[in-house]
Amino acid sequence: MKATIDGDRCRVDDVTTPSLTLDTDTAATYAEWFATLADPTRVRLVHTVATAPAGGMRVGDLAAALGVSQSTCSHHVRQLAAVGFVLVEKVGTSSLVSVNRACCTGLPHAADVVMGSLSSQPCCPTDLPVDVDVRAATRPDLPAVLDIYDQGLATRNATFETELPTAEELWARWIPGHAWVAELDGEVAGWAAVTPVSSRSCYAGVGETSVYVAESARGRGIGTALLHTQVTEADVGGLWTLQTSVFPENRASLALHHSAGYRTLAVRTRIAQLDGIWRDTVLLERRSEVC
């Protein structure tokens, strides 16, 4: 496991294993991250920028919001930018400050490593909703599945795909026996599936996962129920590695996957474009304990 500070990014660059030993270099990096936040004004500054409208804040406006002088604000911005917590862009004569979304994952992961919470892998979510039924997906479910997927596409925080596939195209992507739907009040309200990462036989037990919940049914535990089935059936079905990529902005999805034993491998910066804009993704992986 390696942590990196490179001026405009803070990230975790490699895999964390259950037998994690915190090496000296990584500990030093994390200490620098935590030390930078050992000031209440900087904590407030990060929070203010992180919760500001998209596009960031000018230093003058940020100083006014924090109740400090502009010179003091500039000093704290420089300290935070040095370790990658915020990004600073010159716009004319002003400096525009925005939060570094990669740190939304990198910093919590560092805390998990330091506190040892990654030393034991959770099996899967346990707080399953009693009113959600998860079953194997069938072809008649595909219209509802596509409608839910289309809702995910519209958020622009779920996938790089921008055009809805046909029902048969989507069905053909999935590993047989590893696609499920969740029903709420007798209606399909979410789905989950695993697709192969490679056609090579050596990777037959490695799959990329997807979980989608209908907009009208979010907050009902459907994602939890789907992920529970997905990971437990993967273990039973001989899939030894599950991986997924999540946009850093999708914090709910990140938290859900962490609860199921997924570990952050890396923040892949500027990995692909969506609507002409370069986006980052968080690469997560779950390893079966039998491998």
Secondary structure as the mmCIF struct_conf table of DSSP 4:
data_model
#
loop_
_struct_conf.conf_type_id
_struct_conf.id
_struct_conf.beg_label_comp_id
_struct_conf.beg_label_asym_id
_struct_conf.beg_label_seq_id
_struct_conf.end_label_comp_id
_struct_conf.end_label_asym_id
_struct_conf.end_label_seq_id
STRN STRN1 ALA A 3 ILE A 5
BEND BEND1 GLY A 7 ASP A 8
STRN STRN2 CYS A 10 VAL A 12
BEND BEND2 ASP A 14 ASP A 14
TURN_TY1_P TURN_TY1_P1 PRO A 18 SER A 19
HELX_RH_AL_P HELX_RH_AL_P1 THR A 24 THR A 36
TURN_TY1_P TURN_TY1_P2 LEU A 37 LEU A 37
BEND BEND3 ASP A 39 ASP A 39
HELX_RH_AL_P HELX_RH_AL_P2 PRO A 40 ALA A 50
TURN_TY1_P TURN_TY1_P3 THR A 51 THR A 51
BEND BEND4 ALA A 52 ALA A 52
HELX_LH_PP_P HELX_LH_PP_P1 PRO A 53 PRO A 53
TURN_TY1_P TURN_TY1_P4 ALA A 54 GLY A 55
STRN STRN3 MET A 57 ARG A 58
HELX_RH_AL_P HELX_RH_AL_P3 VAL A 59 LEU A 66
TURN_TY1_P TURN_TY1_P5 GLY A 67 GLY A 67
BEND BEND5 VAL A 68 VAL A 68
HELX_RH_AL_P HELX_RH_AL_P4 GLN A 70 ALA A 82
TURN_TY1_P TURN_TY1_P6 VAL A 83 GLY A 84
BEND BEND6 PHE A 85 PHE A 85
STRN STRN4 VAL A 86 VAL A 91
TURN_TY1_P TURN_TY1_P7 GLY A 92 THR A 93
STRN STRN5 SER A 94 VAL A 99
TURN_TY1_P TURN_TY1_P8 ARG A 101 ALA A 102
HELX_RH_AL_P HELX_RH_AL_P5 CYS A 103 MET A 115
TURN_TY1_P TURN_TY1_P9 GLY A 116 LEU A 118
BEND BEND7 SER A 119 SER A 120
BEND BEND8 CYS A 124 CYS A 124
TURN_TY1_P TURN_TY1_P10 VAL A 130 ASP A 131
STRN STRN6 VAL A 132 ALA A 136
HELX_RH_3T_P HELX_RH_3T_P1 ARG A 139 ASP A 141
HELX_RH_AL_P HELX_RH_AL_P6 LEU A 142 THR A 155
TURN_TY1_P TURN_TY1_P11 ARG A 156 ARG A 156
BEND BEND9 ASN A 157 ALA A 158
BEND BEND10 PHE A 160 PHE A 160
BEND BEND11 GLU A 163 GLU A 163
HELX_LH_PP_P HELX_LH_PP_P2 LEU A 164 THR A 166
HELX_RH_AL_P HELX_RH_AL_P7 ALA A 167 ARG A 173
BEND BEND12 TRP A 174 TRP A 174
HELX_LH_PP_P HELX_LH_PP_P3 ILE A 175 ILE A 175
TURN_TY1_P TURN_TY1_P12 PRO A 176 GLY A 177
STRN STRN7 ALA A 179 LEU A 184
TURN_TY1_P TURN_TY1_P13 ASP A 185 GLY A 186
STRN STRN8 GLU A 187 PRO A 196
BEND BEND13 VAL A 197 VAL A 197
BEND BEND14 SER A 199 ARG A 200
HELX_RH_3T_P HELX_RH_3T_P2 SER A 201 TYR A 203
TURN_TY1_P TURN_TY1_P14 ALA A 204 GLY A 205
STRN STRN9 VAL A 206 VAL A 213
HELX_RH_3T_P HELX_RH_3T_P3 GLU A 215 ALA A 217
TURN_TY1_P TURN_TY1_P15 ARG A 218 GLY A 219
BEND BEND15 ARG A 220 GLY A 221
HELX_RH_AL_P HELX_RH_AL_P8 ILE A 222 VAL A 236
TURN_TY1_P TURN_TY1_P16 GLY A 237 GLY A 238
STRN STRN10 THR A 241 VAL A 246
TURN_TY1_P TURN_TY1_P17 PRO A 248 GLU A 249
HELX_RH_AL_P HELX_RH_AL_P9 ARG A 251 SER A 259
TURN_TY1_P TURN_TY1_P18 ALA A 260 GLY A 261
STRN STRN11 ARG A 263 LEU A 274
TURN_TY1_P TURN_TY1_P19 ASP A 275 GLY A 276
STRN STRN12 ILE A 277 ARG A 287
TURN_TY1_P TURN_TY1_P20 GLU A 289 VAL A 290
#
